[in-house]
Amino acid sequence: MDRLVTLPIRVGEWRVDPVLGHLSKGQEIVKVEARTMRLLLYLAHRTGEVVSIDELLDQVWTGVVVTPDSVYQAIASLRRLLGDDPKQPRYIATVQRMGYRMVADVTPSADLRVDAGEPALPATSRQSKAAIQYSPNEASKRRRLGVVIGIVSLVLVILGAAYWTYERSVPGVRASIAVLPFIDLTTQAMNEEFFADGLTEELIGDLSKISSFQIPSPTAVFYYKGKQVPVADIARQLGVTWILDGSVRKAGNRYRVSARLARVDTGYVLWSDTYDRPLDDLVQVQKDVALEITKAVRPSIDGSAKK
């Protein structure tokens, strides 16, 4: 990748200049931190492809020991610089459980020529010009690959839902619970979505360790994220009796996590609670809160089953 990062390129509406370390659009110029620039260039180099968090850690944070949280924060920062909305992305799309994908058009900058009034690029940059050409046919193939991956994911979700529905119909089935994606209710920037998603996955992992519970996979439940589907329909499609959902809010240096457990057939909330934690180690906060919720949910369901 290093030999591809010196030529200016155009990403959507932005001109990206790796040598000067900034983005520009018309008269607007935005300075970009080196690591964030490297992240942008790597995604642009793989435009149309899904890039996993592990790959980004390996390629962008080479030689640095960091957690996936560094990727989440860097993606959020890059989106802010680009003016991108994660819910309606024009630049970087989140592919749940897989990674991120550059969806903006990426092409060589139209002003790659060396003018008298513009400083010449280093020789190594000019020599590597051929390496950063982006073929429209190649981009089209990558987009089609993304569509195929999406279709395969949808088929897996449907098969998973059918499996859970079948299991539910078998006498003596274990308690079936779906953990719906927690919602980010932070009032300022609404940029704590990565924390809410991580907490959801932690909960699914912890609850699935209980032998008397059956839990739909993250792939199945994240399919419904952002979709206006009634909870009763989600429960029916996943074949579950219980729904666990909640929200995340951030204020200052603290997180507040609210969670509730409801039985689908009655609509009644059997249990709910709120957890406040200091903003220290985000991953540890996710683990701690998920463990606390799991401990609280289990006796509520077991007690209801005995009645």
TORTIDREN-291519 format. One record per residue (C-alpha): residue in three letters; chain; z, x, y. Coordinates in Angstrom, 3 decimals. Layout:
// TORTIDREN-291519
   r c        z        x        y
 Ala A        Z        X        Y
...
This chain:
// TORTIDREN-291519
   r c        z        x        y
 Met A    0.000    0.000    0.000
 Asp A    0.781    2.834    2.430
 Arg A   -2.881    3.678    2.994
 Leu A   -3.608    0.060    3.937
 Val A   -1.113   -0.305    6.759
 Thr A   -2.712    1.541    9.688
 Leu A   -5.726   -0.649   10.512
 Pro A   -5.262   -3.699   12.764
 Ile A   -5.861   -6.977   10.966
 Arg A   -5.884  -10.609   11.995
 Val A   -3.456  -13.010   10.318
 Gly A   -4.137  -16.565   11.403
 Glu A   -3.914  -16.595   15.219
 Trp A   -2.165  -13.218   15.401
 Arg A   -3.583   -9.719   15.717
 Val A   -1.361   -7.364   13.709
 Asp A   -1.284   -3.729   14.832
 Pro A    0.736   -1.616   12.350
 Val A    0.385    1.578   14.403
 Leu A    1.874    0.039   17.549
 Gly A    4.267   -2.092   15.512
 His A    3.558   -5.386   17.184
 Leu A    1.816   -8.752   16.945
 Ser A   -0.333  -10.091   19.743
 Lys A   -1.887  -13.450   20.556
 Gly A   -3.683  -13.716   23.875
 Gln A   -1.289  -12.274   26.466
 Glu A    1.716  -12.646   24.153
 Ile A    2.986   -9.470   22.480
 Val A    5.815   -9.488   19.945
 Lys A    7.511   -6.288   18.769
 Val A    8.090   -6.192   14.993
 Glu A   10.773   -4.176   13.179
 Ala A    9.315   -1.687   10.677
 Arg A   10.597   -3.391    7.516
 Thr A    9.423   -6.805    8.712
 Met A    5.990   -5.339    9.507
 Arg A    5.803   -3.865    6.020
 Leu A    6.682   -7.268    4.546
 Leu A    3.965   -8.978    6.599
 Leu A    1.348   -6.410    5.605
 Tyr A    2.203   -6.648    1.929
 Leu A    1.915  -10.443    1.927
 Ala A   -1.332  -10.175    3.911
 His A   -2.696   -7.639    1.425
 Arg A   -1.956  -10.163   -1.351
 Thr A   -3.180  -13.191    0.611
 Gly A   -3.536  -16.329   -1.494
 Glu A   -1.391  -14.865   -4.294
 Val A    2.196  -15.728   -5.195
 Val A    4.362  -12.648   -4.670
 Ser A    7.732  -12.668   -6.425
 Ile A   11.006  -11.636   -4.820
 Asp A   11.350   -8.826   -7.366
 Glu A    7.932   -7.482   -6.388
 Leu A    8.831   -7.594   -2.692
 Leu A   12.092   -5.765   -3.367
 Asp A   10.172   -3.120   -5.304
 Gln A    7.305   -2.681   -2.833
 Val A    8.817   -3.404    0.586
 Trp A   12.368   -2.144    0.005
 Thr A   11.293    0.869   -2.077
 Gly A   14.202    3.196   -2.742
 Val A   16.703    0.885   -1.024
 Val A   19.353   -0.998   -3.018
 Val A   19.493   -4.533   -1.591
 Thr A   19.932   -8.089   -2.900
 Pro A   17.375  -10.945   -2.845
 Asp A   19.238  -12.200    0.216
 Ser A   17.517   -9.424    2.198
 Val A   14.153  -10.939    1.273
 Tyr A   15.264  -14.444    2.287
 Gln A   16.462  -13.218    5.680
 Ala A   13.363  -11.088    6.281
 Ile A   11.061  -14.016    5.420
 Ala A   13.025  -16.268    7.800
 Ser A   12.768  -13.633   10.553
 Leu A    9.031  -13.189    9.976
 Arg A    8.480  -16.942   10.125
 Arg A   10.280  -17.099   13.463
 Leu A    8.084  -14.319   14.872
 Leu A    4.916  -16.062   13.681
 Gly A    6.095  -19.487   14.867
 Asp A    5.811  -20.810   11.328
 Asp A    7.507  -23.925    9.980
 Pro A    8.704  -23.475    6.346
 Lys A    8.390  -27.225    5.772
 Gln A    4.771  -27.277    6.991
 Pro A    3.737  -23.631    6.605
 Arg A    0.624  -22.240    8.261
 Tyr A    1.412  -18.630    7.388
 Ile A    3.968  -18.179    4.602
 Ala A    4.560  -20.836    1.954
 Thr A    7.555  -20.861   -0.375
 Val A    6.603  -21.372   -4.016
 Gln A    9.799  -22.620   -5.618
 Arg A   11.194  -20.441   -8.399
 Met A    8.233  -18.068   -8.039
 Gly A    8.171  -16.406   -4.618
 Tyr A    6.066  -16.549   -1.457
 Arg A    2.375  -16.864   -0.654
 Met A    0.398  -15.954    2.463
 Val A   -1.649  -19.079    3.244
 Ala A   -3.118  -18.012    6.598
 Asp A   -6.592  -16.503    6.815
 Val A   -6.420  -12.692    6.743
 Thr A   -9.379  -10.666    8.002
 Pro A  -10.001   -7.259    9.588
 Ser A   -9.477   -7.420   13.336
 Ala A  -12.702   -8.011   15.264
 Asp A  -11.898   -5.103   17.614
 Leu A  -11.711   -2.303   15.052
 Arg A  -14.349   -0.342   16.957
 Val A  -13.080    2.571   19.046
 Asp A  -13.737    1.971   22.748
 Ala A  -13.427    4.471   25.559
 Gly A  -10.414    2.619   26.881
 Glu A   -8.701    2.328   23.514
 Pro A   -6.986    5.197   21.680
 Ala A   -8.687    6.221   18.460
 Leu A   -6.994    5.461   15.198
 Pro A   -6.002    8.390   12.972
 Ala A   -8.716    9.677   10.669
 Thr A   -6.867    8.443    7.613
 Ser A   -6.946    4.931    9.076
 Arg A  -10.700    5.018    9.610
 Gln A  -11.266    6.375    6.121
 Ser A   -9.235    3.581    4.581
 Lys A  -11.168    0.834    6.389
 Ala A  -13.029   -0.079    3.215
 Ala A   -9.762   -0.620    1.401
 Ile A   -8.686   -3.504    3.634
 Gln A  -11.825   -5.620    3.548
 Tyr A  -11.001   -9.177    2.511
 Ser A  -13.829  -10.879    0.674
 Pro A  -14.155  -14.657    1.291
 Asn A  -15.082  -15.073   -2.369
 Glu A  -11.966  -13.171   -3.437
 Ala A   -9.789  -15.269   -1.129
 Ser A  -11.376  -18.426   -2.549
 Lys A  -10.617  -17.259   -6.093
 Arg A   -7.009  -16.602   -5.133
 Arg A   -6.687  -20.079   -3.639
 Arg A   -8.107  -21.605   -6.823
 Leu A   -5.615  -19.562   -8.837
 Gly A   -2.839  -21.012   -6.671
 Val A   -4.106  -24.533   -7.414
 Val A   -4.174  -23.790  -11.154
 Ile A   -0.594  -22.451  -11.015
 Gly A    0.452  -25.614   -9.166
 Ile A   -1.162  -27.844  -11.798
 Val A    0.458  -25.906  -14.645
 Ser A    3.849  -26.194  -12.898
 Leu A    3.363  -29.953  -12.524
 Val A    2.487  -30.310  -16.211
 Leu A    5.632  -28.385  -17.142
 Val A    7.700  -30.695  -14.927
 Ile A    6.186  -33.783  -16.586
 Leu A    6.805  -32.364  -20.064
 Gly A   10.369  -31.474  -19.074
 Ala A   10.975  -34.987  -17.746
 Ala A    9.588  -36.483  -20.974
 Tyr A   11.912  -34.283  -23.008
 Trp A   14.970  -35.331  -21.030
 Thr A   13.994  -38.987  -21.323
 Tyr A   13.692  -38.630  -25.098
 Glu A   17.027  -36.848  -25.411
 Arg A   18.721  -39.554  -23.407
 Ser A   17.510  -42.224  -25.863
 Val A   19.112  -40.474  -28.859
 Pro A   22.541  -41.877  -29.860
 Gly A   25.457  -39.555  -29.117
 Val A   23.521  -37.643  -26.440
 Arg A   25.477  -35.324  -24.190
 Ala A   26.148  -36.160  -20.530
 Ser A   22.906  -35.702  -18.580
 Ile A   23.183  -34.557  -14.967
 Ala A   20.522  -33.579  -12.429
 Val A   21.503  -31.252   -9.591
 Leu A   19.217  -32.230   -6.714
 Pro A   18.325  -29.529   -4.161
 Phe A   21.084  -29.291   -1.568
 Ile A   19.946  -30.116    1.982
 Asp A   20.271  -27.781    4.973
 Leu A   21.937  -29.766    7.776
 Thr A   22.503  -26.839   10.135
 Thr A   21.925  -28.332   13.579
 Gln A   20.643  -25.251   15.395
 Ala A   17.717  -23.609   13.611
 Met A   17.704  -25.337   10.206
 Asn A   17.150  -21.907    8.640
 Glu A   19.817  -21.944    5.937
 Glu A   17.438  -23.449    3.379
 Phe A   17.491  -20.258    1.302
 Phe A   21.282  -20.524    0.979
 Ala A   21.060  -24.199   -0.051
 Asp A   18.405  -23.395   -2.672
 Gly A   20.462  -20.504   -4.049
 Leu A   23.538  -22.719   -4.294
 Thr A   21.515  -25.353   -6.179
 Glu A   20.363  -22.773   -8.723
 Glu A   23.896  -21.421   -9.152
 Leu A   25.163  -24.952   -9.861
 Ile A   22.438  -25.604  -12.421
 Gly A   23.272  -22.325  -14.142
 Asp A   27.026  -22.996  -14.229
 Leu A   26.742  -26.607  -15.403
 Ser A   24.227  -25.696  -18.123
 Lys A   26.869  -23.454  -19.703
 Ile A   28.984  -26.519  -20.533
 Ser A   28.049  -27.514  -24.086
 Ser A   28.660  -31.235  -23.485
 Phe A   26.232  -31.353  -20.536
 Gln A   22.451  -31.526  -20.404
 Ile A   20.959  -30.238  -17.147
 Pro A   17.286  -30.427  -16.078
 Ser A   15.855  -27.047  -15.134
 Pro A   15.441  -25.824  -11.531
 Thr A   11.669  -26.210  -11.906
 Ala A   12.109  -29.909  -12.693
 Val A   14.491  -30.753   -9.840
 Phe A   12.846  -28.589   -7.156
 Tyr A    9.646  -30.550   -7.761
 Tyr A   11.285  -33.402   -5.826
 Lys A   12.387  -31.264   -2.881
 Gly A   11.103  -32.703    0.389
 Lys A    9.557  -35.713   -1.346
 Gln A   10.522  -39.262   -0.383
 Val A   11.370  -40.427   -3.902
 Pro A   14.275  -42.858   -4.499
 Val A   17.169  -41.293   -6.381
 Ala A   16.959  -43.996   -9.062
 Asp A   13.325  -43.065   -9.730
 Ile A   14.189  -39.351   -9.919
 Ala A   16.974  -40.100  -12.399
 Arg A   14.670  -42.256  -14.516
 Gln A   11.905  -39.636  -14.557
 Leu A   14.339  -36.861  -15.460
 Gly A   16.216  -39.066  -17.916
 Val A   19.684  -38.461  -16.455
 Thr A   22.765  -40.624  -15.975
 Trp A   24.409  -38.596  -13.216
 Ile A   23.191  -37.145   -9.932
 Leu A   24.921  -34.271   -8.159
 Asp A   23.709  -33.563   -4.646
 Gly A   25.043  -32.322   -1.339
 Ser A   24.409  -30.455    1.882
 Val A   24.999  -27.131    3.614
 Arg A   25.951  -26.540    7.239
 Lys A   26.543  -23.294    9.091
 Ala A   28.744  -23.027   12.171
 Gly A   29.545  -19.644   13.653
 Asn A   30.582  -17.370   10.811
 Arg A   31.425  -20.122    8.318
 Tyr A   29.566  -22.251    5.816
 Arg A   30.539  -25.824    4.971
 Val A   29.269  -27.184    1.652
 Ser A   29.589  -30.890    0.874
 Ala A   28.945  -32.185   -2.644
 Arg A   29.127  -35.559   -4.374
 Leu A   28.685  -36.891   -7.885
 Ala A   27.276  -40.383   -8.450
 Arg A   26.468  -42.460  -11.515
 Val A   22.899  -43.694  -11.223
 Asp A   23.239  -47.081  -12.953
 Thr A   26.057  -48.223  -10.635
 Gly A   25.287  -46.177   -7.527
 Tyr A   29.004  -45.462   -7.093
 Val A   30.214  -42.034   -6.030
 Leu A   32.744  -40.875   -8.603
 Trp A   33.696  -37.619   -6.903
 Ser A   33.068  -35.793   -3.631
 Asp A   34.538  -32.796   -1.847
 Thr A   33.921  -30.288    0.950
 Tyr A   34.208  -26.502    0.782
 Asp A   34.559  -24.151    3.769
 Arg A   33.854  -20.456    3.291
 Pro A   33.593  -17.457    5.652
 Leu A   30.158  -15.930    6.070
 Asp A   30.719  -12.679    4.183
 Asp A   28.711  -12.058    1.031
 Leu A   26.242  -14.969    0.805
 Val A   25.581  -14.519   -2.906
 Gln A   29.308  -14.439   -3.655
 Val A   29.860  -17.561   -1.545
 Gln A   27.180  -19.350   -3.568
 Lys A   28.827  -18.277   -6.836
 Asp A   32.337  -19.257   -5.710
 Val A   31.372  -22.691   -4.402
 Ala A   29.206  -23.436   -7.451
 Leu A   32.106  -22.528   -9.746
 Glu A   34.533  -24.737   -7.794
 Ile A   32.150  -27.709   -7.903
 Thr A   31.566  -27.194  -11.640
 Lys A   35.306  -27.196  -12.321
 Ala A   35.713  -30.425  -10.335
 Val A   32.716  -32.257  -11.806
 Arg A   33.469  -31.727  -15.492
 Pro A   36.752  -33.700  -15.725
 Ser A   35.266  -36.492  -13.616
 Ile A   32.391  -37.007  -16.056
 Asp A   34.469  -36.466  -19.198
 Gly A   37.078  -38.941  -17.952
 Ser A   34.461  -41.559  -17.137
 Ala A   32.861  -41.180  -20.580
 Lys A   36.181  -41.985  -22.299
 Lys A   36.640  -45.279  -20.472
